[in-house]
Protein backbone atom coordinates (compact mmCIF):
# COMPACT_ATOMS: atom_id res chain seq x y z
CA UNK A 1 0.00 0.00 0.00
CA UNK A 2 2.80 2.40 0.96
CA UNK A 3 4.69 1.57 -2.24
CA UNK A 4 1.62 2.32 -4.42
CA UNK A 5 1.11 5.68 -2.68
CA UNK A 6 4.77 6.62 -3.26
CA UNK A 7 4.52 5.53 -6.89
CA UNK A 8 1.40 7.65 -7.35
CA UNK A 9 3.12 10.68 -5.86
CA UNK A 10 6.13 10.23 -8.17
CA UNK A 11 3.88 9.93 -11.22
CA UNK A 12 2.02 13.07 -10.15
CA UNK A 13 5.28 15.01 -9.72
CA UNK A 14 6.71 13.82 -13.01
CA UNK A 15 3.56 14.57 -14.97
CA UNK A 16 2.90 18.02 -13.60
CA UNK A 17 6.57 18.94 -13.39
CA UNK A 18 7.10 18.15 -17.06
CA UNK A 19 3.91 19.96 -18.05
CA UNK A 20 5.23 23.08 -16.32
CA UNK A 21 8.46 22.82 -18.31
CA UNK A 22 6.46 22.98 -21.52
CA UNK A 23 7.56 21.99 -25.01
CA UNK A 24 10.75 23.47 -26.37
CA UNK A 25 10.89 25.07 -29.80
CA UNK A 26 14.02 24.03 -31.70
CA UNK A 27 15.48 25.47 -34.88
CA UNK A 28 15.12 23.72 -38.19
CA UNK A 29 15.90 24.43 -41.84
CA UNK A 30 12.87 25.29 -43.99
CA UNK A 31 12.47 24.26 -47.62
CA UNK A 32 14.29 26.61 -50.01
CA UNK A 33 12.53 27.52 -53.26
CA UNK A 34 13.33 29.77 -56.18
CA UNK A 35 10.09 31.23 -57.52
CA UNK A 36 8.93 33.93 -59.90
CA UNK A 37 6.69 36.36 -58.04
CA UNK A 38 4.52 39.17 -59.34
CA UNK A 39 4.99 42.32 -57.28
CA UNK A 40 3.47 45.63 -58.40
CA UNK A 41 2.95 44.22 -61.90
CA UNK A 42 6.64 43.31 -62.12
CA UNK A 43 7.84 39.72 -62.22
CA UNK A 44 10.80 39.10 -59.93
CA UNK A 45 12.61 35.97 -58.79
CA UNK A 46 12.94 35.30 -55.06
CA UNK A 47 14.64 32.68 -52.92
CA UNK A 48 11.82 31.68 -50.59
CA UNK A 49 12.01 29.98 -47.20
CA UNK A 50 9.01 27.63 -47.14
CA UNK A 51 7.48 25.82 -44.20
CA UNK A 52 5.19 23.85 -46.53
CA UNK A 53 4.43 23.54 -50.22
CA UNK A 54 2.03 26.47 -49.97
CA UNK A 55 3.45 28.86 -47.34
CA UNK A 56 6.75 30.72 -47.74
CA UNK A 57 8.51 33.81 -46.37
CA UNK A 58 10.96 36.28 -47.84
CA UNK A 59 12.50 39.65 -47.02
CA UNK A 60 12.69 42.36 -49.68
CA UNK A 61 13.66 46.01 -49.64
CA UNK A 62 12.06 49.17 -50.94
CA UNK A 63 12.47 52.90 -50.39
CA UNK A 64 10.78 52.65 -46.99
CA UNK A 65 12.88 49.83 -45.59
CA UNK A 66 13.12 46.06 -45.23
CA UNK A 67 9.87 44.23 -45.72
CA UNK A 68 8.91 40.74 -44.52
CA UNK A 69 6.42 39.08 -46.84
CA UNK A 70 4.34 35.96 -46.49
CA UNK A 71 3.85 34.14 -49.78
CA UNK A 72 0.80 31.91 -50.05
CA UNK A 73 0.32 29.63 -53.02
CA UNK A 74 -3.04 30.02 -54.72
CA UNK A 75 -3.92 26.97 -56.73
CA UNK A 76 -5.89 27.25 -59.96
CA UNK A 77 -6.53 24.22 -62.18
CA UNK A 78 -3.72 22.34 -60.53
CA UNK A 79 -1.24 25.19 -60.96
CA UNK A 80 0.11 27.14 -58.02
CA UNK A 81 1.03 30.82 -58.03
CA UNK A 82 2.61 32.51 -55.04
CA UNK A 83 0.93 35.75 -54.02
CA UNK A 84 2.82 38.04 -51.59
CA UNK A 85 1.25 39.55 -48.51
CA UNK A 86 3.26 42.08 -46.50
CA UNK A 87 3.64 40.97 -42.88
CA UNK A 88 5.86 43.64 -41.38
CA UNK A 89 8.41 46.33 -42.16
CA UNK A 90 11.48 47.79 -40.44
CA UNK A 91 13.81 50.71 -41.12
CA UNK A 92 16.33 50.37 -43.97
CA UNK A 93 19.78 49.04 -43.18
CA UNK A 94 23.04 48.41 -45.00
CA UNK A 95 23.60 45.26 -42.97
CA UNK A 96 22.18 41.74 -42.96
CA UNK A 97 18.86 40.15 -42.06
CA UNK A 98 18.16 36.59 -40.93
CA UNK A 99 15.07 34.39 -40.66
CA UNK A 100 15.04 31.69 -37.95
CA UNK A 101 12.39 28.96 -37.93
CA UNK A 102 11.41 26.91 -34.87
CA UNK A 103 9.04 24.04 -34.10
CA UNK A 104 8.30 21.57 -31.31
CA UNK A 105 7.69 17.84 -31.56
CA UNK A 106 3.95 18.60 -31.79
CA UNK A 107 2.62 19.79 -35.14
CA UNK A 108 -0.32 21.53 -33.43
CA UNK A 109 2.14 23.98 -31.79
CA UNK A 110 2.76 25.53 -35.18
CA UNK A 111 5.85 27.34 -36.41
CA UNK A 112 7.68 30.17 -34.68
CA UNK A 113 9.58 32.67 -36.83
CA UNK A 114 12.19 35.17 -35.66
CA UNK A 115 13.22 37.96 -38.02
CA UNK A 116 16.53 39.57 -37.06
CA UNK A 117 17.65 42.74 -38.83
CA UNK A 118 21.16 44.00 -38.15
CA UNK A 119 22.07 47.67 -37.80
CA UNK A 120 25.39 49.34 -37.07
CA UNK A 121 25.44 48.88 -33.30
CA UNK A 122 22.59 46.46 -32.52
CA UNK A 123 19.81 44.40 -34.07
CA UNK A 124 16.02 44.55 -34.29
CA UNK A 125 14.36 41.23 -33.39
CA UNK A 126 10.74 40.43 -34.23
CA UNK A 127 8.83 37.21 -33.46
CA UNK A 128 5.82 35.69 -35.23
CA UNK A 129 3.73 32.59 -34.53
CA UNK A 130 2.04 30.68 -37.33
CA UNK A 131 -0.55 28.27 -36.00
CA UNK A 132 -3.64 26.75 -37.62
CA UNK A 133 -2.95 28.80 -40.79
CA UNK A 134 -3.09 32.05 -38.78
CA UNK A 135 -0.02 34.27 -38.47
CA UNK A 136 0.20 36.28 -35.25
CA UNK A 137 2.79 38.97 -34.61
CA UNK A 138 4.20 38.10 -31.18
CA UNK A 139 6.04 41.41 -31.17
CA UNK A 140 9.38 43.13 -30.83
CA UNK A 141 12.00 41.60 -28.51
CA UNK A 142 13.63 44.85 -27.31
CA UNK A 143 16.86 43.37 -25.97
CA UNK A 144 20.54 44.06 -26.58
CA UNK A 145 23.67 42.69 -24.96
CA UNK A 146 24.72 44.35 -21.72
CA UNK A 147 28.22 45.14 -22.97
CA UNK A 148 29.57 48.68 -22.70
CA UNK A 149 32.86 47.83 -24.43
CA UNK A 150 31.36 45.96 -27.40
CA UNK A 151 31.40 47.49 -30.89
CA UNK A 152 28.21 45.56 -31.63
CA UNK A 153 25.56 44.84 -29.01
CA UNK A 154 23.04 42.86 -31.02
CA UNK A 155 21.57 40.14 -28.82
CA UNK A 156 22.50 36.67 -30.20
CA UNK A 157 19.35 34.85 -31.26
CA UNK A 158 20.93 31.51 -30.37
CA UNK A 159 20.92 32.67 -26.71
CA UNK A 160 17.11 32.88 -26.74
CA UNK A 161 15.15 29.74 -25.85
CA UNK A 162 11.42 29.46 -26.53
CA UNK A 163 8.92 27.16 -24.84
CA UNK A 164 5.19 26.64 -25.07
CA UNK A 165 3.23 26.04 -21.86
CA UNK A 166 -0.53 25.68 -22.28
CA UNK A 167 -1.36 28.53 -24.67
CA UNK A 168 1.59 30.74 -23.73
CA UNK A 169 5.00 31.28 -25.29
CA UNK A 170 7.94 31.85 -22.95
CA UNK A 171 11.14 33.53 -24.15
CA UNK A 172 14.19 33.02 -21.92
CA UNK A 173 17.52 34.82 -22.33
CA UNK A 174 20.69 33.01 -21.24
CA UNK A 175 23.08 35.96 -21.58
CA UNK A 176 23.17 39.34 -19.88
CA UNK A 177 20.72 41.73 -21.48
CA UNK A 178 19.47 45.29 -21.49
CA UNK A 179 15.70 45.55 -21.84
CA UNK A 180 14.20 48.59 -23.59
CA UNK A 181 17.63 50.31 -23.56
CA UNK A 182 17.28 51.03 -19.83
CA UNK A 183 17.11 47.94 -17.60
CA UNK A 184 20.18 45.76 -17.14
CA UNK A 185 19.30 42.11 -16.45
CA UNK A 186 21.57 39.25 -15.37
CA UNK A 187 21.74 36.02 -17.44
CA UNK A 188 18.65 33.85 -17.01
CA UNK A 189 16.64 36.51 -15.16
CA UNK A 190 14.68 37.90 -18.11
CA UNK A 191 11.56 36.27 -19.53
CA UNK A 192 9.16 37.38 -22.22
CA UNK A 193 5.62 35.99 -21.92
CA UNK A 194 3.26 35.94 -24.89
CA UNK A 195 -0.30 35.26 -23.78
CA UNK A 196 -3.71 36.17 -25.20
CA UNK A 197 -2.20 38.24 -27.97
CA UNK A 198 0.07 40.33 -25.74
CA UNK A 199 3.81 40.22 -25.02
CA UNK A 200 4.84 41.13 -21.46
CA UNK A 201 8.13 41.01 -19.59
CA UNK A 202 9.17 39.58 -16.25
CA UNK A 203 12.48 40.28 -14.52
CA UNK A 204 13.54 37.91 -11.75
CA UNK A 205 15.59 38.88 -8.72
CA UNK A 206 14.60 42.53 -8.69
TASUL-V622393 format. One record per residue. N is the residue number from 0. RES is the residue in one small letter. NEAR is the number of other ideal C-beta (glycine too) atoms within 8 Angstrom. Layout:
n = {N,N}
res = {RES,RES}
near = {NEAR,NEAR}
This chain:
n = {0,1,2,3,4,5,6,7,8,9,10,11,12,13,14,15,16,17,18,19,20,21,22,23,24,25,26,27,28,29,30,31,32,33,34,35,36,37,38,39,40,41,42,43,44,45,46,47,48,49,50,51,52,53,54,55,56,57,58,59,60,61,62,63,64,65,66,67,68,69,70,71,72,73,74,75,76,77,78,79,80,81,82,83,84,85,86,87,88,89,90,91,92,93,94,95,96,97,98,99,100,101,102,103,104,105,106,107,108,109,110,111,112,113,114,115,116,117,118,119,120,121,122,123,124,125,126,127,128,129,130,131,132,133,134,135,136,137,138,139,140,141,142,143,144,145,146,147,148,149,150,151,152,153,154,155,156,157,158,159,160,161,162,163,164,165,166,167,168,169,170,171,172,173,174,175,176,177,178,179,180,181,182,183,184,185,186,187,188,189,190,191,192,193,194,195,196,197,198,199,200,201,202,203,204,205}
res = {x,x,x,x,x,x,x,x,x,x,x,x,x,x,x,x,x,x,x,x,x,x,x,x,x,x,x,x,x,x,x,x,x,x,x,x,x,x,x,x,x,x,x,x,x,x,x,x,x,x,x,x,x,x,x,x,x,x,x,x,x,x,x,x,x,x,x,x,x,x,x,x,x,x,x,x,x,x,x,x,x,x,x,x,x,x,x,x,x,x,x,x,x,x,x,x,x,x,x,x,x,x,x,x,x,x,x,x,x,x,x,x,x,x,x,x,x,x,x,x,x,x,x,x,x,x,x,x,x,x,x,x,x,x,x,x,x,x,x,x,x,x,x,x,x,x,x,x,x,x,x,x,x,x,x,x,x,x,x,x,x,x,x,x,x,x,x,x,x,x,x,x,x,x,x,x,x,x,x,x,x,x,x,x,x,x,x,x,x,x,x,x,x,x,x,x,x,x,x,x,x,x,x,x,x,x}
near = {4,5,6,7,8,8,8,8,8,8,8,8,8,8,8,8,8,7,8,7,7,9,10,8,12,7,6,7,4,9,7,8,8,7,10,6,11,8,7,3,3,6,6,7,7,10,7,13,12,12,11,6,5,7,11,14,16,12,11,9,7,6,2,6,10,13,12,13,12,12,16,10,12,8,7,7,3,4,6,9,8,12,9,10,8,9,10,10,8,9,7,7,11,3,8,5,11,8,11,10,13,12,11,9,3,6,4,5,10,9,10,15,13,14,15,14,14,10,11,3,7,9,10,10,13,16,14,14,13,13,9,4,3,6,8,9,9,11,8,7,12,6,10,11,12,9,7,4,3,7,3,6,10,12,16,8,10,4,8,13,8,12,12,12,10,4,4,9,13,13,13,11,14,8,9,9,14,13,11,6,5,5,7,7,12,7,8,8,8,14,11,12,12,13,9,4,4,6,9,7,9,8,11,8,5,3}
